[in-house]
Amino acid sequence: MALLVGGRIMSSMRIENQPKHIEAALQKLSTTHGLVVKQCLFCLEHTGIYSNHLVGVLEQQQLAIWLEHPLQIKYSLGMQRGKNDKIDAQRIAQYAYKNRQSVRLWKPTRKLITQLQHLTRLRDRLLSANNSLKVALAEGKPFSDKDTHQLLTKHCRGSLAALKKDLQAVEKQIQQLIDSDEHLSQLFSQLTSVPGIGPVTASELIISTNEFKDFDSPKKLACYAGVAPFEHSSGKSIRGRSRVSHQANKRLKTLLQ
């Protein structure tokens, strides 16, 4: 963690990624530096589940949170040399100060959406495990004798059956979760009414956009999903065709293509 006041780094500290250590660090800001944490802005990189403890503690104390994409911070600060936790923390603090006029405060997701996200990720892992076993058996069949292939199939049968059962149970739970909430159910119905948008894509759109609360225009969402084309030209020498950016939510991009 880096503390920046008036554009100047005042101190840095290393904190274990556990709630009790994070709470102690916040207390230290008050006692050592005389800060009122309620008046501070806490900017951090979005690192998936690894951000959960910090965000959870900050949210519990009703503090201002700015959760930013790591690449946004990296490219905004120009050419950088060196990298470690201390330097990274200072760069994040400098980014927040530099862009303080355009701060975007983090909006918490509903517990329902968090559960939906965890269930869809579990569904993906089960599907991946199921496909992995099936593909291995199918690819190995032409290169194995009949008895060996039957032996392998026999020992995979129980796992495949269990995976199929778990997959069906998770998909049922996902649908029950959606049906249990009027707003979520309505949003899901609207999305799946669009040609080409199925249950999996609809769920991912709801999760990735926080029920469309995090985007205020279709263009921004298209950019985020990596499906909006950008011009590729420079003067008279480069006249490339428009193309989409690789800096996107790859999961959403795959589903929408």
Backbone as a ProteinNet text record, in pm:
[ID]
protein_1_A
[PRIMARY]
MALLVGGRIMSSMRIENQPKHIEAALQKLSTTHGLVVKQCLFCLEHTGIYSNHLVGVLEQQQLAIWLEHPLQIKYSLGMQRGKNDKIDAQRIAQYAYKNRQSVRLWKPTRKLITQLQHLTRLRDRLLSANNSLKVALAEGKPFSDKDTHQLLTKHCRGSLAALKKDLQAVEKQIQQLIDSDEHLSQLFSQLTSVPGIGPVTASELIISTNEFKDFDSPKKLACYAGVAPFEHSSGKSIRGRSRVSHQANKRLKTLLQ
[TERTIARY]
84.8	0	88.7	50.5	122.9	27.7	74.6	-4.8	44.9	-45	-9.6	-98.3	-36.2	-109.1	-61.2	-154.9	-119	-19.9	-26.6	62.4	198.2	217.5	347.8	334.8	423.6	423.7	471.5	385.3	418.9	478.1	425.4	477.8	428.5	493.3	452.6	459.2	371.6	375	332	387	351.8	245.8	137.7	25.7	-7	-23.7	-69.3	-213.5	-245.9	-380	-479.5	-499.2	-595.2	-670.1	-800.8	-881.7	-821.8	-770.5	-719.7	-599	-514.2	-396.4	-436.8	-538	-587.5	-650.3	-729	-791.1	-684.9	-577.8	-468.7	-399	-383.5	-319.1	-403.9	-534.9	-624.4	-618.1	-608.4	-596.6	-465.6	-361.2	-229.9	-232.2	-311.2	-323.4	-376.8	-467.8	-527.4	-432.5	-373.2	-290.2	-153.6	-90.9	44.2	45	-50.1	-49.4	-161.5	-246.9	-354.3	-458.2	-475.6	-571.5	-711.1	-810.2	-949	-978.1	-981	-991.7	-1120.2	-1223.1	-1349.7	-1331.5	-1224.7	-1198.4	-1094.3	-1051.7	-950.1	-1014.9	-942.8	-983.6	-888.9	-943.2	-862.1	-871	-761.1	-755.6	-675.8	-729.1	-660.5	-685.4	-592.5	-607.7	-709.9	-784.2	-878	-799.3	-785.7	-709.3	-796.3	-924.6	-1014.9	-1039.8	-1037.1	-1067.4	-964.9	-844.4	-739.4	-768	-864.6	-904.9	-1014	-1072.4	-1193.4	-1176.4	-1065.8	-1046.2	-1036	-957.1	-938	-1068.3	-1134.8	-1262.3	-1365.1	-1366.1	-1461.6	-1444.1	-1319.1	-1291	-1325.6	-1286.6	-1314.6	-1464.8	-1535.8	-1681.4	-1748.7	-1701.1	-1757.7	-1743.9	-1634.2	-1611.2	-1665.4	-1735.7	-1800.7	-1701.4	-1589.8	-1485.8	-1495.5	-1440.2	-1446.5	-1347.5	-1399.4	-1317.6	-1317.1	-1197.5	-1182.8	-1111.4	-1185	-1130.3	-1100.6	-972.8	-933.6	-866.3	-882.3	-818.7	-667	-587.7	-441.4	-382	-434.9	-380.8	-409	-522.4	-555.9	-451.5	-412.2	-309.4	-173.6	-139.9	-9.3	11.6	-86	-68.8	-84.6	-149.1	-172.2	-47.9	47.1	164.3	287.7	272.3	385.5	487	606.5	711.8	756.5	760.5	797.8	912.5	999	1109.2	1104.9	1131.7	1130.9	991.6	986.2	856.4	873.7	802.3	786	660.5	623	497.7	496.4	610	617.6	601.6	673.5	665	524.2	464.9	329	229.2	241.1	149	162.8	286.4	309.7	254.3	266.2	212.9	60.4	-1.9	-148.2	-192	-119.6	-151.1	-134.4	-27.7	-2.8	-110.4	-153.4	-260.6	-388.8	-422.8	-545.5	-539.8	-423.5	-410.4	-418.5	-351.7	-349.1	-488.9	-568.3	-700.8	-814.6	-785.8	-884.6	-1012.4	-1003.9	-1123	-1219	-1169.3	-1254.3	-1269.5	-1265.3	-1276.6	-1409	-1400.5	-1519.8	-1528.9	-1613	-1624.4	-1686.5	-1632.8	-1679.2	-1820.7	-1902.2	-2038.8	-2047.2	-2087.2	-2093.3	-2196.6	-2164.7	-2260.7	-2352.2	-2471.8	-2563.3	-2512.8	-2543.5	-2500.4	-2548.3	-2665.5	-2724.1	-2634.3	-2578.5	-2492.1	-2358.8	-2308.2	-2184.5	-2203.9	-2317.5	-2348.3	-2361.2	-2425.2	-2440.8	-2304.5	-2214.5	-2079.8	-2006.3	-2011.6	-1943.3	-2002	-2132.5	-2197.1	-2160.5	-2155.3	-2119.3	-1973.5	-1886.9	-1745.8	-1732	-1812.3	-1811.6	-1862.2	-1965.7	-2018.8	-1909.5	-1833	-1724.8	-1619.5	-1585	-1482.7	-1532	-1658.2	-1715.6	-1720.5	-1760.3	-1768.3	-1630.4	-1531	-1394.1	-1340.7	-1368	-1323.9	-1392.5	-1520.8	-1598	-1542.5	-1518.9	-1466.6	-1325.3	-1246.4	-1108.3	-1102.8	-1188	-1192.7	-1243.2	-1348.7	-1407.5	-1310.3	-1244	-1149.7	-1031	-980.6	-867.1	-902.8	-1023.2	-1067.6	-1083.9	-1143.9	-1167.8	-1036.8	-942.5	-814.6	-728.2	-740.2	-657.9	-709	-836.5	-898.4	-827.3	-795.7	-730.9	-589.6	-529.6	-391.1	-378.7	-491.8	-491.8	-562.9	-526.8	-601.1	-737.2	-826.6	-965.4	-976.3	-900.4	-908.9	-863.2	-754.8	-703.4	-803.4	-862.5	-959.9	-1082.2	-1128.6	-1244.1	-1211.7	-1088	-1044.9	-1044.8	-991.7	-988.4	-1129.3	-1213.1	-1351.8	-1426.7	-1400.9	-1465.5	-1431.3	-1304	-1261.1	-1298.3	-1338	-1381.7	-1533.3	-1602.5	-1748.6	-1810.2	-1759.6	-1813.4	-1789.1	-1669.1	-1635.3	-1721	-1740	-1821	-1966.6	-2016.6	-2155.6	-2172.1	-2072.7	-2078.4	-2067.9	-1979.5	-1964	-2091.7	-2154.1	-2279.6	-2388.6	-2395.1	-2495.1	-2471.4	-2345.3	-2311.4	-2338.8	-2308.7	-2330.3	-2478.7	-2561.5	-2706.2	-2758.3	-2703.4	-2746.3	-2707.7	-2587.2	-2540.6	-2623.3	-2650.8	-2731.6	-2873	-2926.3	-3059.3	-3056.2	-2948.8	-2934	-2919.8	-2848.1	-2832.7	-2968.3	-3048.5	-3180.4	-3271.7	-3263.9	-3344.8	-3305.4	-3176.8	-3126.4	-3180.1	-3178.5	-3229.8	-3379.7	-3452.4	-3598.4	-3642.1	-3552.3	-3588.8	-3593.8	-3539.9	-3533.7	-3605.5	-3703.6	-3786.6	-3704.7	-3617.6	-3537.5	-3441.9	-3375.6	-3280	-3350.2	-3465.7	-3543.5	-3587.3	-3630.5	-3674.2	-3556.8	-3443.1	-3322.9	-3278.2	-3283.2	-3244.7	-3337.4	-3466.3	-3565.1	-3543.5	-3513.6	-3488.9	-3365.3	-3261.2	-3137.3	-3154.6	-3219.3	-3236.1	-3337.8	-3412.2	-3505.9	-3432.6	-3306.5	-3224.1	-3168	-3183.9	-3129.8	-2979.8	-2938.2	-2796.5	-2750.6	-2836.7	-2801.9	-2872.2	-2792.9	-2847.4	-2830	-2868.1	-2859.2	-2718.1	-2617.2	-2479.3	-2430.5	-2454	-2412.5	-2489.6	-2619.2	-2702.3	-2652	-2620.5	-2569.6	-2438.3	-2349.4	-2219.2	-2231.9	-2324.6	-2348.1	-2395.9	-2483.9	-2536	-2424	-2339.8	-2229.7	-2124.6	-2080.8	-1971.5	-2007.3	-2136.5	-2179.3	-2241.5	-2243.1	-2309.5	-2454	-2525.7	-2665.9	-2678.6	-2575.6	-2569.3	-2560.8	-2519.9	-2503.6	-2369	-2270.9	-2135.5	-2109.5	-2208.2	-2191.2	-2308.8	-2278.4	-2385	-2405.2	-2334.4	-2356	-2321.1	-2390.9	-2361.5	-2218.3	-2166.7	-2031.7	-1926.5	-1942	-1846.3	-1848.4	-1968.1	-1980.1	-1917	-1939.2	-1880.8	-1728.1	-1672.8	-1527	-1476.6	-1547.2	-1509.1	-1511.1	-1609.3	-1623.4	-1532.7	-1466.2	-1373.5	-1440.2	-1559.7	-1630.1	-1649.9	-1596.5	-1607.5	-1482.7	-1498.3	-1381.5	-1321	-1188.4	-1117.6	-1036.3	-1029.3	-953.5	-805.5	-739.9	-596.6	-528.5	-491.2	-428.2	-334.3	-242.2	-148.3	-100.4	-139.9	-100	-145.7	-54.1	-86.8	-25	68.1	142.6	70.4	-6.6	-75.4	-225	-285.2	-429.6	-485.3	-471.2	-520.2	-670.6	-727.3	-871.3	-900	-1018.5	-1057.6	-1056.4	-1015.1	-1009.6	-1037.8	-1075	-1108.3	-979.8	-989.1	-872.7	-860.9	-735.5	-711.9	-729.6	-735.9	-755.1	-904.5	-951.4	-1095.4	-1122.3	-1248.2	-1292.7	-1299.7	-1195.1	-1183.2	-1299.7	-1346.1	-1456.2	-1582.4	-1613.8	-1732.6	-1715.5	-1595.5	-1567	-1590.4	-1543.9	-1561.5	-1709	-1787	-1929.4	-2007	-1964.6	-2037.8	-1998.5	-1885.3	-1841.1	-1907.3
-118.9	0	124.4	222.6	349.8	461.6	551.5	666.5	790.1	852.7	971.9	1087.4	1196.9	1316.2	1435.9	1502.9	1619.4	1590.6	1470.9	1434.1	1385	1371.8	1330.6	1200.9	1104.8	978.1	1002.1	971.2	993	868.3	751.8	627.2	508.4	395.4	269.3	161	64.6	-47.4	-175.9	-285.9	-416.6	-479.5	-528.5	-583.7	-724.4	-815.6	-950	-941.5	-1021.3	-1016.7	-1096.7	-1048.9	-1108.7	-995.1	-1012.9	-905.4	-841.8	-922.4	-865.9	-775.1	-811.5	-729.6	-601.1	-612	-493.7	-394.9	-447.1	-361.9	-292.1	-365.4	-306.7	-194.6	-213.1	-110.8	15.9	0	116.1	191.7	116.1	177.4	255.5	200.1	264.7	397.8	405	530.3	641.3	603.3	702	739.8	638.9	665	724.2	674.7	719.1	848	858.1	972.6	1072.4	1040.5	1132.4	1153.6	1053.5	1066.2	1023.3	1084.1	1040.1	951.4	820.9	728.5	748.2	800.8	826.5	933.4	1012.3	1117.9	1075.6	950.2	899.9	825.1	821.2	742.3	623.9	504.5	383.5	328.2	342.7	295	164.8	65.2	-62.7	-128	-213.1	-287.3	-398.7	-423.8	-535.8	-663	-748.2	-872.6	-995	-984.8	-1097.7	-1128.3	-1256.7	-1297.8	-1245	-1211.4	-1164.9	-1024.4	-956	-823.6	-833.7	-951.6	-965.9	-923	-963.1	-929	-777.8	-713.8	-569.1	-494.5	-531.1	-466.6	-490.4	-612	-646	-560.6	-542.6	-460.9	-314.3	-263.9	-123.5	-98	-192.8	-178	-181.8	-271.7	-284.4	-154.4	-83.5	43.5	163.4	133.1	236.3	341	292.6	380.8	389.3	496.9	519.5	428	345.7	246.7	277	276	288.9	162.8	76.6	-50	-33.1	-35.8	-4.3	-122.9	-129.4	-234.7	-212.5	-318	-303	-238.6	-273.9	-218	-68.4	-24.9	117.7	197.8	143.7	209.7	204.9	88.7	69.6	165.8	174.1	255.1	405	440.8	583.3	654	577	636.4	641.9	605	611.9	500.9	518.9	417.8	404.4	280.3	254.7	154.3	170.7	76.1	24.4	-103.6	-164.6	-206.2	-311.1	-357.7	-439.1	-399.7	-478.9	-426.6	-486.9	-449.1	-302.3	-255	-115.9	-18.2	-45.6	41	38.6	-81.1	-93.6	-12.2	-20.1	53.4	204	249.9	392.8	437.8	352.3	386.3	394	304	307.6	436.4	473.8	597.5	719.5	719.7	831.1	837.5	721.6	716.2	776.8	739.2	789.5	941	991.5	1136.9	1211.1	1157.3	1219.6	1225.9	1123.1	1113.6	1135.2	1207.3	1222	1293.4	1373.8	1445	1351.7	1237.5	1142.8	1011	1019.6	899.7	827.5	695.5	611.9	521	556.8	479.2	343.1	244.6	106.8	91.2	18.2	-10.6	-158.8	-190.5	-331.5	-408.6	-533.8	-620.1	-684.8	-714.5	-783.3	-925.9	-977.9	-1113.6	-1214.3	-1190.4	-1277.9	-1287.6	-1174.6	-1171.9	-1240.5	-1221.7	-1290	-1440.9	-1486.3	-1629.5	-1680.7	-1601.3	-1638.8	-1652.6	-1561.4	-1567.2	-1693.9	-1725.2	-1845.1	-1972.4	-1975.9	-2093.5	-2110	-1999.6	-2009.8	-2051.3	-2005.1	-2046.5	-2195.1	-2241.1	-2383.5	-2466	-2416.3	-2484.7	-2499.2	-2393.9	-2397.7	-2501.7	-2509.2	-2605.8	-2749.6	-2772.6	-2906.5	-2944.7	-2849.8	-2874.5	-2902.2	-2827.4	-2846.3	-2984.1	-3026.4	-3158.5	-3269.3	-3251	-3348.7	-3361.9	-3247.9	-3249	-3304.5	-3275.9	-3323.8	-3476.2	-3539.7	-3686	-3743	-3683.7	-3733.4	-3721.4	-3606.7	-3584.2	-3679.9	-3701.5	-3792.6	-3934.1	-3978.3	-4112.2	-4120.7	-4017.6	-4017.7	-4011.8	-3930.1	-3916.8	-4041.7	-4109.1	-4226.7	-4353.2	-4354.7	-4475.5	-4527.9	-4442.8	-4495.3	-4548.9	-4512.8	-4551.4	-4656.6	-4713	-4815.9	-4940.1	-5053.7	-5174.8	-5172.9	-5254.2	-5253.1	-5275.6	-5373.5	-5405.7	-5288.3	-5223.1	-5109.1	-4994	-4967.3	-4857.7	-4886.6	-5010	-5046.6	-5034.4	-5069	-5058.6	-4912.5	-4824.7	-4681.9	-4623.4	-4663.2	-4614.7	-4658.7	-4781.1	-4835.8	-4752.6	-4714.5	-4640.8	-4492.2	-4444.6	-4304.6	-4291.3	-4403.7	-4400	-4337.8	-4377.7	-4325	-4175.5	-4131.5	-3989	-3906.5	-3956.4	-3884.8	-3874.7	-3982.3	-3981.9	-3882.2	-3880.5	-3788.4	-3643.3	-3618.2	-3482.9	-3436.2	-3526.2	-3492.1	-3458.2	-3536.8	-3513.7	-3379.5	-3352.2	-3225.4	-3106.2	-3123.7	-3017	-2982.9	-3085.1	-3063.7	-2995.4	-3034.9	-2975.5	-2827.6	-2795.2	-2655.9	-2570.4	-2622	-2547.4	-2523.6	-2622.1	-2607	-2499.7	-2499.5	-2400.7	-2259.6	-2247.6	-2117.7	-2063.8	-2149.2	-2105.9	-2070.4	-2148.1	-2119.3	-1984.6	-1956.9	-1830.1	-1712.7	-1727.8	-1622.6	-1603.7	-1714	-1708.1	-1652.7	-1658.6	-1616.3	-1464.5	-1391.8	-1245.8	-1184.4	-1099.9	-1044	-962.6	-874.8	-790.7	-875	-969.6	-1055.8	-1141.8	-1193.3	-1276.7	-1198.1	-1074.3	-989.1	-955.4	-924	-891.9	-1012.3	-1129	-1253.6	-1281.9	-1261.1	-1284.4	-1189.1	-1064	-964.9	-1001.7	-1046.3	-1082	-1205.5	-1307.7	-1431.7	-1418.2	-1307.4	-1283.7	-1232.5	-1191.4	-1144.5	-1265.5	-1272.6	-1385.8	-1403	-1524.7	-1553.4	-1543.4	-1492.3	-1482.4	-1594.1	-1690.6	-1801.5	-1779.6	-1877.3	-1864.3	-1835.6	-1899.9	-1881.4	-1738.9	-1690.6	-1554.6	-1450.2	-1474.3	-1380.6	-1369.4	-1482.7	-1482.7	-1406.3	-1428.5	-1362	-1211.3	-1169.3	-1026	-960.4	-1028.1	-976	-965.5	-1068.6	-1071	-965	-961.4	-872.6	-725	-694.4	-553.7	-512.7	-606.7	-580	-536.6	-621.7	-595.6	-468	-440.9	-324.5	-191.5	-196.6	-74.3	-7.1	-85.6	-32.6	28.9	25.3	81.6	172.2	290.5	385.6	404.3	323.2	331	197.3	162.8	38.1	34.6	151.1	157	116.6	164.4	130	-19.8	-77.6	-221.4	-299.6	-254.4	-321.3	-317	-203.7	-191.1	-286.3	-290.4	-376.6	-523.5	-559.9	-698.7	-732.7	-631.4	-657	-686	-632.4	-656.9	-528.3	-416.3	-288.9	-268.5	-247.9	-227.9	-88.8	-81.4	45.9	67.3	192.5	226.7	197.3	147.6	117.2	187.3	312.4	388.7	493.5	539.9	644.1	717.8	845.2	923.1	857.6	854.8	794.2	656.3	622.7	497.9	375.9	393.9	279.5	296.9	206.1	207.8	68.2	22.2	-111.2	-111	-227.5	-237.8	-223.6	-179.1	-164.7	-301	-305.6	-433.8	-414	-523.4	-516.7	-522.7	-474.9	-472.2	-603.1	-640.1	-759.1	-727.8	-599.5	-559.4	-562.2	-678.2	-696.1	-804.7	-815.7	-926.5	-1049	-1131.2	-1243.1	-1341.6	-1361	-1454.4	-1406.1	-1278.9	-1221.1	-1214.1	-1181.5	-1172.3	-1306.6	-1413.7	-1547.8	-1583.7	-1550.5	-1583.8	-1503.2	-1379.5	-1292.1	-1311.6	-1375.9	-1394.6	-1515.6
0	0	0	-83.7	-88.4	-49.1	35.1	78.4	5.1	-69.7	-145.4	-100.5	-61.4	-15.7	-96.9	-164.5	-243.9	-354.1	-410.2	-519.2	-474.4	-343.9	-289.6	-210.6	-239.8	-167.4	-24.6	72	212.7	277.1	238.5	295.7	214.5	236.9	174.5	280.1	269.3	363.9	294.8	341	286.3	376.3	316.7	393.7	344.7	437.9	402.2	353.1	252.3	193.5	278.1	399.6	493	562.8	587.1	645.4	770.4	863.7	989.6	965.7	869.4	839.3	765.9	681.1	609.5	707.9	801.4	904.1	988.8	1021.8	1101.3	1024.2	893.1	810.3	803.8	795.4	793.6	926.2	1033.9	1166.2	1177.6	1116.6	1119.8	1044.6	937.1	862.6	952.2	1041.3	1132.5	1244.9	1307.2	1425.5	1391.6	1285.3	1249.8	1167.9	1076.4	984.5	1012	1108.9	1145.8	1037.5	952.2	842.2	885	825.2	841.2	720.9	742.7	629.3	548.9	612.6	542.3	434.3	446.8	349.6	245.7	252.7	160	43.2	-67.5	-183.2	-193.9	-201.5	-210.2	-352.3	-425.1	-563.5	-567.4	-633.4	-642.9	-777.4	-817.1	-941.9	-923.8	-1028.6	-1026.8	-1055.1	-954.9	-971	-944.6	-979.3	-961.3	-814.7	-780.8	-643.2	-543.1	-590.4	-499.8	-445.7	-506.9	-456.8	-351.1	-336.3	-253.9	-108.6	-45.1	96.7	116.3	31.3	43.6	15.9	-92.2	-125.9	-15.8	38.2	143.8	268.3	311.3	430.5	404.6	288.6	254.7	244.1	184.5	171.5	308.5	393.9	528.3	606.9	584.7	653.9	575.7	466.7	383.8	334.2	281.9	229.3	76.6	20.1	-124.7	-196.4	-287.1	-357.7	-507.6	-564.5	-710	-757.7	-824.1	-873.4	-1022	-1058.6	-1196.2	-1264.5	-1395.5	-1475.1	-1476.3	-1454.2	-1449.5	-1575.1	-1693.1	-1817.1	-1829.3	-1777	-1779.9	-1702.1	-1587.8	-1505.7	-1575.4	-1628	-1692.6	-1809.2	-1899.2	-2020.1	-1994.5	-1885.4	-1858.7	-1805.1	-1753.6	-1688.8	-1778.1	-1905.5	-1997.8	-1974.3	-2027	-2014.5	-1869	-1821.7	-1682.6	-1676.9	-1579.3	-1559.2	-1416.1	-1403.2	-1271	-1228.2	-1146.9	-1098.7	-971.2	-867.8	-746.7	-677.4	-566.9	-500.4	-458.3	-408.2	-361.6	-478.3	-586.5	-704.8	-763.2	-770.7	-824.6	-742.7	-610.6	-522.9	-544	-559.2	-581.6	-716.5	-816.2	-948.9	-947.8	-874.1	-862.6	-793.5	-687.5	-614.9	-705.7	-784.4	-876.6	-984.7	-1030.8	-1131.4	-1074.9	-951.9	-889.4	-871.6	-830.5	-810.3	-944	-1042.8	-1175.3	-1237.2	-1212.5	-1274.8	-1174.9	-1067	-959.8	-1004.7	-1110.4	-1156.9	-1231.1	-1276.4	-1349.7	-1273.7	-1141.4	-1057.9	-1083	-1086.7	-1102.2	-979.9	-888.1	-765.1	-792.2	-724.6	-738.9	-684.2	-759.1	-715.3	-679.4	-558	-518.1	-599	-627	-695.4	-592.4	-634.8	-544.2	-518.9	-401.4	-365.8	-468.8	-522.9	-623.8	-747.5	-788.7	-907	-877.6	-757.3	-717.6	-718.9	-667.4	-669.3	-812	-897.2	-1038	-1105	-1072.7	-1129.8	-1086.5	-957.6	-907.9	-969.4	-985.5	-1044.4	-1191.9	-1265.7	-1407.7	-1424.6	-1334.7	-1341.9	-1306.8	-1211.1	-1176.6	-1294.1	-1360.2	-1478.9	-1584.4	-1606.1	-1704.9	-1669.2	-1541	-1498.3	-1514.3	-1481.2	-1498.2	-1645.3	-1728.8	-1873.1	-1931.1	-1883	-1929.6	-1890.8	-1766.5	-1720.2	-1799.6	-1825.9	-1902.6	-2044.6	-2109.1	-2246.1	-2252.1	-2149.5	-2144.8	-2146.1	-2067.1	-2063.6	-2195.7	-2248.4	-2373.6	-2490.9	-2500.2	-2610.1	-2600.4	-2478.5	-2459.4	-2503.5	-2470.9	-2511.7	-2663	-2721.2	-2866.1	-2944.6	-2898.7	-2968.8	-2954	-2840.2	-2815.9	-2882.4	-2918.1	-2974.4	-3099.3	-3198.4	-3319.7	-3295.9	-3182.9	-3156.8	-3046.2	-3005	-2900.2	-2951.7	-2896	-2932.5	-2864.1	-2910.7	-2864.4	-2714	-2662.4	-2519.2	-2431.6	-2473.8	-2396.5	-2395.6	-2513.2	-2522.1	-2435.1	-2436.8	-2353.8	-2205	-2169.7	-2029.7	-1983.8	-2068.2	-2034.8	-2026.7	-2120.8	-2122.8	-1997.7	-1956.4	-1836.9	-1712.9	-1701.2	-1582.2	-1587.3	-1703.8	-1716.1	-1706.4	-1721.9	-1727.8	-1602.7	-1486	-1360.5	-1346.6	-1384.8	-1376.1	-1471.1	-1592.9	-1691.8	-1647.3	-1587.9	-1539.5	-1424.8	-1334.1	-1219.9	-1266.3	-1362.8	-1416.3	-1485	-1559	-1627.2	-1526.4	-1420.1	-1315.6	-1246.1	-1212.4	-1146.2	-1238.1	-1365.7	-1463.5	-1474.7	-1478.8	-1486.5	-1360.4	-1245	-1117.5	-1109.8	-1156.2	-1154.1	-1249.6	-1368.6	-1466.1	-1413.8	-1343.8	-1282.9	-1174.3	-1094	-986.8	-1043.8	-1154.7	-1221.1	-1263.6	-1325.4	-1371.5	-1254.6	-1147.2	-1027.6	-966.9	-968.1	-914.7	-996.5	-1126.5	-1215.2	-1195.6	-1187.8	-1173.1	-1037.4	-938.8	-802.9	-786.4	-883.4	-874.1	-994.1	-967.4	-1074.6	-1175.5	-1124.5	-1214.6	-1298.2	-1233.5	-1302.4	-1406.9	-1370.9	-1462.5	-1585.6	-1563.1	-1674.2	-1766.4	-1707.1	-1783.6	-1866.2	-1805.7	-1872.2	-1990.4	-1970.9	-2077.6	-2194.7	-2163	-2268.5	-2350.7	-2281.8	-2350.7	-2438.3	-2385.6	-2462.2	-2574.9	-2577.1	-2687.9	-2811.8	-2793.4	-2905.5	-2979.6	-3111.8	-3188.5	-3166.3	-3137.2	-3115.9	-2972.1	-2884.1	-2741.6	-2665.5	-2618.7	-2541.8	-2392.2	-2311.5	-2165.3	-2113.3	-2172.1	-2125.1	-2153.5	-2274.8	-2311.6	-2232.2	-2213.8	-2136.8	-1993.4	-1932.6	-1794.8	-1785.1	-1882.8	-1880.6	-1901	-1984.4	-2004.4	-1874.9	-1804.8	-1677.7	-1574.4	-1568.1	-1470.9	-1503.8	-1629	-1670.5	-1662.4	-1675.2	-1673.3	-1540.9	-1442.6	-1314.8	-1339.8	-1413.2	-1449.8	-1533.8	-1615.4	-1705.4	-1629.7	-1503.9	-1424.6	-1451.2	-1498.5	-1514.9	-1652.6	-1740.2	-1874.3	-1906.9	-1959.3	-1991.1	-2141	-2222.5	-2366.9	-2432.4	-2542.2	-2614.7	-2668.1	-2708.8	-2765.2	-2662.4	-2539.2	-2433.1	-2404.6	-2405.7	-2381.9	-2496.8	-2620.4	-2736.7	-2731.4	-2687	-2671.3	-2563.9	-2452.2	-2340.1	-2381.6	-2464.1	-2507.5	-2625.2	-2681.5	-2791.2	-2923.7	-2945.1	-3071.7	-3151.8	-3102.3	-3173.5	-3259.3	-3391	-3478.1	-3461.2	-3471.6	-3462.7	-3590.3	-3632	-3752.2	-3730.7	-3837.4	-3831.2	-3949.2	-3928.3	-4035.8	-3976.8	-4060.6	-4018.9	-4143.6	-4156.1	-4273	-4402.2	-4501.6	-4631.3	-4647.7	-4557.7	-4574.9	-4519.9	-4412.1	-4350.8	-4366.6	-4442.1	-4462.9	-4438.1	-4316.1	-4282.1	-4260.6	-4270.2	-4246.5	-4097.4	-4066	-3925	-3858.2	-3733.5	-3663.6	-3515.6	-3452.6	-3310.3	-3228.4	-3104.8	-3016.1	-2938.6	-2908.8	-2826.3	-2677.3	-2644.7	-2505.2	-2474.4	-2432.3	-2413.4	-2310.8	-2273.2	-2190	-2280.9	-2277.7	-2371.3	-2358.9	-2240.7	-2217.5	-2289.1	-2270.3	-2332.7	-2484.3	-2528.2	-2671.6	-2740.5	-2679.3	-2735.5	-2748.4	-2647.2	-2648.7	-2752.5	-2777.1	-2868.9	-3014.9	-3038.8	-3177	-3241.9
[MASK]
+++++++++++++++++++++++++++++++++++++++++++++++++++++++++++++++++++++++++++++++++++++++++++++++++++++++++++++++++++++++++++++++++++++++++++++++++++++++++++++++++++++++++++++++++++++++++++++++++++++++++++++++++++++++++++++++++++++++++++++++++++++++++++++++++

